[in-house]
Amino acid sequence: MDVKLDPSRDDLPLLANTSHILVKHYVLDLDVDFKSQIIEGTIVLFFEPGNRFKKQSSSIEETCQSESNEACKFRMPEPCHIPVTHTSTFSSKMGYDGFSVCGKGVKDTSGKDGNHDNWEQASGISSSKYCCDTGNHGSEDFLLVLDCCDLSVLKVEEVDVAAVPGIEKFTRSPTLTVVSEELRNQIIRELVTLPADRWREQLDYYARCSQAPGCGELLFDTDTWSLQIRKTGAQAATDFPHAIRIRYRTKPQGRSVTWTSDQSGRPCVYTMGSPINNRALFPCQEPPVAMSTWQATVRAAASFVVLMSGENSAKPTQLREGCSSWHYYITMPMPASTFTIAVGSWERMKPETCLSNDLATERSLSSSEADFRYVGVCGHMEYPCRFQNASATTQEIIPHRVFAPVCLKGACQETLLRLIPPCLSAAHSVLGTHPFSRLDVLIVPANFPSLGMASPHIIFLSQSTLTGMSHLCGTRLCHEIAHAWFGLAIGARDWTEEWLSEGFATHLEDVFWARAQQLAPREAQEQQELRACLRWRRLQDEVRNSPEEMQVLRPNKEETGRVSDSGSSVIKHGLNPEKAFMQVHYLKGYFLLRFLAKRLGDDTYFSFLRKFVHTFHGQLILSQDFLQMLLENIPEEKRLELSVENIFRDWLESSGIPQPLQRERGAAAACGLARRVSAEVAKWIRVNRRPRKRKRRETEEAFEKVRHRWCELVVKHRYTKAYKDVERFLQEDQERSQPDSLSYIYSWPWWAQDPLTLDIKGRITGLLRPSADSRGHVLVLLFPGAVPSRAQEKGASSSMASGHGMPSAGCGSSVGSRQLCHTDAWGHGRTETCSPFCTDPLSMWLQCCFSASEGHRVRIYWDQ
């Protein structure tokens, strides 16, 4: 490999050698097993050689992962040169040469870490890793590198595509007598370059080829981030098999998918997206330059619904009793990172009454219209493009479906279903042609880590967007719809330039939402200005509380978009967990686009944006591509000091608040709506500072629970940056406590392991002394386990004799619970029911009595 990785850094490696060879199409054939939480099956990759081939390196040791200096030698069966026989019994359920598509007959020879390689068993060598470069360098074999992690790879083989009936049409010979590697590769070259108007035929032959028999296993090895494959004697990418099949299975702990339960308690699984994308779902080429199409067949129990990035609205096919199959495909080349799948007991949501813009009334395109295209209009690689389809360009509302757990049916009908048509229509009015022909919206489980995620033909939305008024749902829906243009149809060539996706989506969500609400221009302007004020404050807070190096929108500067000779690269801070919670790329990108739109005027800016979308859809861009085209369309009198270099310096390549933005916000006068909101906020701040009543309000209790839960997580995960929050919470809660309030002392195992938290505990313990109203304080001692809920704290109680009694003889005798007796300083005894425990009741009792003598009422909870 020609990328050196530092394990101590948080950069994300992209190791696929895309400069040498590119995947053009994936065919996935998978089984989803919820019992074992594994997805298992095969993936067939169809390749096309890249434009560059690496020459022999003078420093092979730099790219070698072997600990030995001795060259590795391999032994494999002779290459397959076989006469073609008629193969008329292709079946999706059966394999060839003992290769089972279902994988039940394949023995898993993976090691303890789940990784499997056949290099040792094929050659009898020691455990030293394969040492060679990824390009063509004389006597060494070409090495294919795919991005891969958290997968158990079981088998890799070449696919004998020449055995497919009718495949001879892709050769210069009417009949095939002797099959060679060159002939197989010629067939694939012809297949992947079919014109766009033959896309149905192309997909059909991809599927047939994926079911063809194997014609020889290939050597492979896996490491932390990649799968490496080679064929003996293939010294260049042009000689390497252009169609290979990989049998593999995911791991339950794999980071690309999440196994969980939905809001109805039913099992489900879905892809997570960033930071590692799909490399733990299937071996692939992750760099965005590897744009490919795909088709997938997924089998699951009949009670499950399979949703996926696909142009077709798939329906299940019953294979056998209790098992169904779903098939999806994509004809628009996309990076493999955009592939998305979700399997669960979703239910399709339909409106209670038929709306005028319901799916049933939307005009769908006929097959003849969908296949029609104007040659030579677009700048992207050839595919069936909607921008070249006259009917698609006028389609304001594309067909859409909504899926969610059945328990959320009411919320979806009340909020989401009625918002999708106006939001789609608003997006079309601003940017024009929808890049994708249809849309599914899925309400994902409660553990989904963000408000939404957009992928080709499918959007994930958090259930949080369904609460309250329609504003949150509408704005988030508009944000994800905007990603269809910026982030998907137009992608960043360098993943560090996230602002090209998130900045545009954040800016456009306001515009789409204003149009979806049909607001008057003045009202829309005031609403957008208010949101700008809120984002300005959020950006200021983000800049104060995040590392400077992570505030830069173009961190690679002049190196942006550049990769190594093989095509591999690393994404700066791609694995940093804090990055998932940062919004700098959203906010600074938003303010840059808002700044440019003001400079040009909205009419000029959005007219340019439609032109930009039509020019660059289906392609990858860098920041300069957008900025250069924008400046070319700005009248000379409006440019002033604007230049690509100045924008890079002020906005994209510096940390902190951009100077032009500081000047703008300093001079800006708040709009009427923003002034009214500020006045309302100030009023509630004053109200909040008034003396509190002794009985806390429900809202205060709810806020206390949130703060309390945050402190639990801070201590448990040793998030040292927030230790002050823990100390402040414990101290303020003690000072403001009223009767029935609690002051917590945490005696978790985590305290004992962390000196900083022990110091906090000691200081807070010193604060818990009798005060003028000590009868209002309750000291709760938590011994390793969960914090008691409010219901537990107010659990059943019964009177006891006054004085410091001992636990009753029946303590713990009830099934599933143990009763603990305790007293306070004023002789009022009480018994409370707690969770099952396992510790020393006597020592706990002594501690309880000691604390009671200090003037506190005491409750003790402890866990196993």
N, C-alpha and C positions, 0 to 999 in steps of 0.2 A: 504494500500500500504506500502511496506517496503523501499521506496525511498523517502527521504525528499527533497523537492524542495525549493530553495530560489528564490522568484520572482525577486529579484534584480540582480541575476546572469544571465549570458548569456549561461548557459549550456542547452543542448537539452535533454529532458527526453525521455527515451524508457521504457514505463511502462508495456508492455505486459508481462504476467506471463508465459513465454515460458518454464520455468523449469517444469511446471505442465502439460501443454497441448500445442500441436503444431498444427498449420494449415498445412494440407498437400495439399489442393487444394482449389482454389477460382473459383466460377462460377459467372461472372458478367453479368447482363442483364440491359442495360442502354439506356436512351433516351437523346439526346443532343438537348437542346432548346436554340437557339441563341438569340431569342427575350428576354427571361428572364435571359439569361446567367446562366443557371442551367443545371446540369447533374443529372438526377433522375432515380431511378430504384431499383434493388435489387442486393444483393450479397449473395451467399450461401457459407458457410464455412464448410469444411469437416475436422474433427479433429482426432488426435491420441494422447492419453495421453503421457505426457513427462516421463522422467526417475526419477524425484524427486517429492515428495509430502511434502509440508510443514506441520509440526506438529503444534498443538495448541500453539499459542504464549502466553507468560505470560504478554505481554505488548501490548494488542490489541489496546489500545488508541494511540500508536505511529503510527499505520497504518490506523487509523480511520480518516475519513474526516468529521465526524459528529461533530456538536457543542454540542450535547447532550450526556450524559453518559448513557442514557437509551437504551437498546438493541432494535433494530428495528424489528418489526414483520410484516409479509406480508400475504396477503390473495390472493390466486389464485384459478382458477377453478381446479377441481380434475384432476389428471394426466390422460392422454388419454390412455385407454386400450380398443381398438376397434377391432372387427373382421375384417379381410381383405375382401374387396369386389373387384370385377374386375374393374380395372380402365383402360379402353382401349382408352380413348379419351384425352390423353395428348396433349396439344397444347401450342406452344410458345406464343400465343397471349392471352390466357385465364388463369385465376388464379383459385384457389380453396378456398372453405370456404369463399367466398366473397373477397378473396385476389386477387387483380388485378396486373398483372405484369407491366402494364402501369402506375399503381398508380393513375389513375384518380379518383378512388372511395375511396381512403384513405384520411381521414380528417387529416389535419395538426393541431395538438394540441400543437405545440411547443410554447415556451415562446418568449419573445421579443428578447432574444439572439439567437433564432433559435434552442436551445436545447430542447429536448422533453424527458420526462421520464414517465413511467407508474407505478412507485412505489406508488405514492400517490393515484392515481385513483384506484389502485388494492387493497390498504390496508386501505385507509382513514387516513393515518398518516399525521403528520405535515411535514414541509419542511426540516426537518433534514435529512442529507445524510445517506446512508447505511454504517454501521460500522461493517466491518468484514474483516478477513484476506482472502488472495487469495488461500490458500491451504486447506488441510483437518485438521480440528481441532475440533473433537468431534461433538457437537450439531450444530455448525454453517454450513451453506450451502457453497459449493464451489462457488467462484466468478471468472468468466472469465473476464480478463481485456484485451482490445484491444486498440492499439494506434489510436487516433481519435481526430480531431479538425476541426473547421470550417465546421461542417456537421450538418444537421438537421435530426436526427434519428427519424423515425416515428413509426416503429414497429419492434419487434424482436419475432420470433416464431421458435419452433422446427419443423423440416421437417419429415414427415412420409414416410421415404424411403421404408418402407415395403409395401407401396401401389403401387410401381412400378411393372408393369408386368414383369415376368421373373426374379425378384430379388431373388427368392428362391434359385437360384443356388449358392448364397453366404452364404447359411445357411446349417445346417446339416439335415434339414427336406425338403422332396420333396414338401410339401404343407405347407402353413401357415394358421393356424386357429386362434390362439390368439396371438396378437402382444403385446410385452412388450418393455420397454425401453432397457432392456438387449439385446433383439433380434435386435432392430434397430442398437444399437452400434456394435453388432457382424457383421452385414451386412457392416457397414462402415469400420470396421477393415479389413475385407476380401477385400473390394474394394480398399482401399488405399495401400494394400500390394501386389497387383497383379504383376506378373513378368513383366519385361520391354517389352518382346515380345508380350504382350497383351495390349499395350498402346492404340490402337484404340478402343478396347472393353472397356477399363477403361474410356476413355474420353466420350464414348457414354453413359455409365451408370451414370457418373457424370452429364451429361446434363439431362438425364431422372430424376434422383433424384432431381435435382434443380427445376424441374417442378412439383414435387409431392406436394400434399396438406399439409397444416400445421396441426399440432395436438396439439396445445396449445401455447398460448403466454408466453413469458418469461419476467421476471422483468428486467428492465435496467435503467441505469442512465448515464448521461454524465457530465464531468467536462471539464476543460480547455484542457487537454491533453489526455483524455481517455474515452472509453465507457466501462461500467461495466455491466455484465449480470449474472444473477443467476436463478436457478430453485429450487423451494421449494422442499426440501427432497433430493436433490443431494448433498451429503456431500463430495464427492471426484471427481477428474477429470474423473475417470473411470465411475462415475455415471452420469456425465453431458452429455447432448445430443451431439452426435458426428456429427450432421448435423443441422445447424441453418440457418435461412434466415433473413436478415436484410433489411428492406425497408428504404431508406434514400434519401436525396437530398443534393447536394452541395450548397454552397453559392457563389454569384457573387464575393465576396471579398476573397474567399478561397485562401489560399497561395500555394496550390499544383498545381493549374492550372491558366493559364493566358488567359483572353478573350481580343482579340485585333483584328486588321485588318492587312492583309498581304500587301505586297508591291504594289498590284494592288487595294488596298482599299476594299477588300472583307473580311467579318468577318471570324475569325478562333479562335481556342482554342487549347492549348497544355500544357502538363505537364512541370513543371519548374525543377523538380529534387530537389536538396538540397536547403535550409537546412532542411526543414521538410519532404521532400520526398512526399509520397503519402497518408499520413494520412488525408489530406483534400480532397482526391478524393474518398477513400473508407476506411471503418474501417478495420484494418489489424494488423498483428504482424510485427512491424518494425525492431526489432533486427535481424541482419544478420543470426543468428543461425536458424531462422524460415524460412528455405528454402522450397519453395512450388512450385507447378505447377499451371497454371491457364488457363482458357478459357473465352472468353468474346464475347458477342453479343452486338453490338452498333448500334442504329438506329438514322438516321439523314436525313435531307432533301436530295432529290435525287441529288442535285447539289453539294453536299459535298463528299469529299473523306476521309475515315477513315483509318489512319495508326496506327499501334500498334506493340508492342513487340509480335511477333508471328512467328512460324515456317512456316506457310503457307502464300502464297501470295494471300490474300483474295480478292475476287471479290464481288461486291454488288449484293444483292438479292432484287428485287423490292417487297415490301409488299403491297403497295397501291399507287395510283397516288401521285407522289411527295415525296415519302418516301422510303428509301432503308435501308437494314440491312447488316452489315459486321460482320464476325465471324473470330476470331483468337484464337490460342491455343499455349501453351508451354508445352513440355514434360520433359524438363531439369529443375530440381528444382533450383529455384533462390530466393534470398531475395525479398520481396514485394517492396522494395525501387527501384528495377530496372525496374518495370513496367512503360511503357511509352505509351501515346496516343496523337495523333494530329488529329484534324478534321478541314478541310478547303477546299477551292476551289483550291486544288492543281492540277497541270497538270503533267502527266508523261512525262518526257523529254527523247527523243530518239535522237541518233546521226543522223546527216544529211545524212551520208553515212554509210553503213554497215561495221563495223570494224571486223577484224578477231577474236578479243576476245570479241565480243559483246555477250549479254545475249543469243541471239538466237543460238550461236555456242557453248555455254558452255554446258558441259555435266551434266545434272541433274540426280539425283539418282532415280532409280525405287523404288517402294514400297517394293519389296522383298529385295533389297540391303539395304534400309534404316532400315529395321526391323532386319537385321542380326547383331549379336553381338557375341563376344567371352567372355564366362563366366569366371569370376575370374581374369581378367586382371587389372581392375581399382580399385582404393581405395575408390571411392565415393559410395553413395547410388545408388541403381539400377535405371537406366533409359536408353533409347535408345541412347547410346553414340557413337558419330562419331569417337572417337579415337579407337573404336573397330571394325570399319567398313573399310575393306580393300580399297574399292572404295573411300570413303571419305578422307582417308589419302593421296591420290594422287591428289585430286582435288585442283589445284592451285588457280583457280578463281571461287568463288562461284557465283550463280545467284544473280543479283543485279538490283535494279531499282532506278531511281532518280526522285524526285517530287519537284516541285517549283511553285510559281506563274507564270502565263504565261508571265508576263513582263520580267522575268529573263531567258527566254528560250535561247536567244542568248548567254548569259554569261555561262550558264550551258553547252551548246554544245561546246563552245570554250574552256572551261577550265576543268570543273568537269568530264564530261562524259569520256573524254579520259584518265583521271588520275586514275580512279578507278581500271581498270584491272591491270596495272602495279604495283600499290600499294598493291593490294591483293596478287598478285603473289610474290612480294618481301617479304611480311609478311610470306607467306607460306614457302619460301626458308629459312627463318631464324628460325621460330618456329615450322614449320610442320603443322599438321592438323588444319584446321579452326574449332573452337569449335561450330560455328553456321552454319546452312545449307544454309542461304540466307541472303541478306542485302538490306535494303531500306535506301536511303539517302534523307533527306528532308532539303531544304533551308528554314529556319524558318524566322518569321517576324523580322523586323529591331529592335524591342525592346528586342530581345533575349539577355540575359546579358553576354554571353561569346562567344568564337569563335566556340565552339562545345560541344556536349554531346553524349556519347555512351550509348546505352541500348541494350538488347538482340535483335538482328536482325534489329536494326534501329539506324541510326546516325543522329543527328541534326547538321547542319552546319550553321554558320552565313553567311549572304550575303557578309560580309566583305572579306571572303576568296576568293570570285570570282573576286576581283578587281586586277588590275596590272598583273604581270607575274604569272606563275603557281606555283612559289615557296611557297607562303603563303598557297594556297589551298592544295598543295601536302603535305607539312609538317603537316598541321592540320589534313588532312585526314589520314595520317599515324599514327598520335597520337591517333585518335579515333579508328582506326582499331586495334591498339595495345591493347586497352582496352578490346577487345574481349577475350584476354588471361588473362591480368592482370587488374582486376577490376570486370570482369564478370565471366568468367570460373573459375578463381581463385580470391576469394574475401578476404578482410580483416575481421577477426573475431571480431576485435575491430575497430570501425570507426575512432578512434583517430590516427590510423596508416595509414593515407592517402597516405603516401609515397609508400606503397606497390602497390598502383594503379597508382598514378600520377608520381612518380619517375621512375617507369618502362616504362610508356608510353612516358615520355619525353626522356628517354635514347634511346628507341627503334625507336622513330620517325626519328632520324638522320640515324640510320642504314637502316630502311625500305626505306627512301627517297633516300639515296645514291644508293641503289640497284635498285629502281624504275627508276632512271635516268641512270642506267648502267654506273656509273662513274668508271674511272680507280682507282685502290687502292690509289695512291698518291693524286689524285684529291679529292676523298672521304674523305681522312684523313684531307686534308687542309680545306675542307668545314666544317667538324665536329669540327676541332680545332677553326675555326672562330666562330662557334656557341657557343663553350665552353667559348671563350673570352667574348662574349656578355652576356652569362648567368652568368659568374663570376661577371661582373660589376653589373648586375641586382641583384644578391644575396647580394653583398656588400651594395647596396642601400637599399634593403629590410631589411637587418639586422639593418641598421642605423635608419630606420624609422618605426619600428614595435615593439610592446611590447615583451620583452624577453620571457615571458611565452608562447607566441604564435609562437615562433621559434623552439620549441622542437618537434621532430618527434615522440617521444614516451613519451608523457607527464605523462601517468599513471605509467610508470616504471614497477616495479615488480607486480603492480596491473593490468597490461594490460591483457585484455581478461577475467577478473573476473567480475562476476555479482552477484546480491543479490540472496538470496535463491529462490525467485520467478522467477528470470531471468531478472528483471528490472535493469536499469542502467541509467547513464547520460553521455552525450558526452560533454567533456570539450570545452567550447567556441563554441558549435555547433550553437548557435543563434547569435553570434557576427557578425554584418554586415561587419566589416572590413575583416573578414576571407575570404569572397567571392573574395576579391581583392588581397589577399596575395598569393605568389608563393613559399614560403619557402619549403613546402612539395614537390613541383615539383623540385625545384632547388637543395636542399640539397640531396634529394633522387637521382636525376640525377648524381650529383657529386660522391656520394657514389658508385653507380653502375659503373660509369666510372673508379673510382679508383680501384675497384675490377677487372674489365675487363682488365685493364692495368697490374695488378699484375699477373693475370693468363695467359694473352695473349688472343686475340680475339677468336682464334679457340677453345681453351680449354673452355673459358667462355661460348660461345654460344652453344657448344656441351652440356655443363652442363645445360644450360637454357632449351634446348629441353627436357632433361631428367627430369628436375624439373617440366616442364609443364605436361609431361605425367604422372608424379607421383601424382600431386596435383590438376589436373583439376577437376572441379565439387566439390571442397572442399573449406573450409575457412582456412586461415592460420594466423599466427602471425610472427613477424619479425624473431624470433628464428628458426622457421621452415625453412625459406629460408637460414639463415646464417649457421645453423648447417649442413644442407645438402651440402652447398657450401664448407665449410671448410673440410668436409669429402672427397671432390673430388679434393682438392688442394694437389699437391705433397708437401711433407714435406719441400723441399728446397725453395718453394715459399711462405710458410706460414709466416716465420719470426716471427713477433710479433702479427700476426693476431689471434684474438680469438673473440668469441661472446661477452665476457665481454668488451674487448677493443673497439669493434665497437659500442656497446651500449653506452659506456662512451664518446667516441670521436665524434660520429656522431649522435646518436639517442636521447640521454638523456641530451644533453647540448644545450644551446642557443648559438647564435653567429656563427661565422665561425669555422668549425672544424679545429683543429690544423693540421692534415695531409693534408687537402686541402690548408691551408695557405702555408705550406712548398712546396707543389707541384706547386702551382701557382707562388710562388716566384722564383722557380728554372726553370720554364718552359720558353723556348725561343719561341717567336711568329713565327708561320709558315709564309711562303711567302705570302699567301693570306691575313693573318691577318695584315702583315706589309703593304701591298698595301692598304688595307682598312684604316688603321690608317693614312697613308700618305694622302689619299684622304680626310678623315675627317679633318685633320689638315689644309689642303689647304682651305677647305670651311670655317673653323673657321676664318682663316686670311682674306678671302674675306668678311666675314660677319662683320668684325671689321673695314673695310674701311669706310670713310665718306659716308654717305648716300646721294643719290640724293634727290632733293626736292619732286619728284614724286615717291611715293611708288610703289613697284612692286606688282603684283597680289599675289605672294606667301606670301609677307609680310602682305598684307591685310587679306589673309586667316588665317595666323597664329594669327594675332591680334583678329580675330573673335573667334577663338578657346579659346584664353586666356580670352577674354571678357565673353564668355559663361560660362567658368569655374568659373570666379569670381561671376557671377550671382548666380550660384548654391551654391557656398560657403556661400554667404550672406543669401540666401533664407533659407538654411538648417542649418545655424549657425554652420558650420564646422570650429570650432575655430582654429584647427591645421593649416588651410590654410589662415587665415586672413592676414598673411604677404604677401601671393600671391596677395591679393586684393590691399593692400597698394602699393606693388611694381609695379603692373600693372598701377594703376592710376598715380603714380608718374613718372614712366619711360615714359608712353605715353605722359604725359605733357611735359617732358623735351625734347623728341625726335620729338615732333609733328611738322609737316610741314603744309603748306596750305592744306586745305581740310581734315586735321586730326581732331579727336574729343577728348575732355577731358570730361569724364562723372562724374557728381555728382548724386549719387543715392538718391532719396527721397522716397524710398519704405516704406511700413509699417514696414518692418523687421528692418530698421535702428532704429526706435523709440523704438523697443522692446529689443534692445541689446546694453548695454553700450559700449562694445568693438568695435562694428561697428560704433557707434556714435563717438568714439574717433578717429577712422581712418578717418571718414568723416570730422571731424573738422580739422585734420592735413592736409588732402589733399586740403580742401577748402582754407587753408592759402597759399598753393603753387600756386593756380590759381590767380596770379596777373599779371598785364601787364609786358611783357618782351620786349627785344629789337625788337622782331618780333611778337608783340602781335596780329597783324592783321592775323597771321596764326592760331590762336587758336579759337576754337568754343566751347563754354560752353553749354552743353546739360543738361537741367534740366528734370529729369524723375519723374513725379508724378504718384502715385501708378498705376502700370500696366507694360506692356511688354516693353522691350527696342526696339526702332524703328529699322527696318531693314535698310540696306544700300539703298534699293530702296526707302524707305520712306524718308530717309535723303536727297536724291537727287530728291525729289518729285517736282511736277510742281511748278513753281514760276512765279511771275509777278511783274512788277515794281510798286512802290508806290512813293508817294511824299516823299521828304527827310524830315528828322527830326523825332522826336518821335511821331508818330501818334497813334491814338487809334484804337481798332478793328472796322472794318467796320460794318455797320448796318446789312449787309447780312451774318455776321459770323454765321455759323452753319445752314444756311438755306438749304444747299444741302442735299439730302437724303443719309444717311449712312456715312456721314463724316462732319467734322467741320473745318472751316478754321481759322487759327490763324495768325494774322499779327504781325511781329516784326521787329525791326531795329537793326543796329549795331552802333558802336561809330562814324562811318564815314558817316552816313546819307544815307546808302544804305538800303532801305526797301525791304522786301520780304514776300510773302505769301506762306505758305506750307499747304498741305492737310494732316490731321492727322486722326487717328481713332476716332470713336464716343466717346465723352467725357461727363463728368458730374462733374463739379466743378465750382469755381468762376473765370470767365475770368478776372475780374478786378484785383484781387490780383495777379494772374499769370502775368498779364501785367505789374504791378508795379515792380514785382520781375525781370521781363525781362529787364525793363528800368534801374533798379538799376545795374544789372550786365553789361548791355551795357555801362553804364557810367564808369565802371571799366576798359574798354578797350577790352572787349570780344564781339565777335559776339555770339548771343544766339539763341538756338532753344529750344522750350518747347514742351514736349509731356506729355500727361497725359491720364489716362484711367478711366473707370467707377469704 
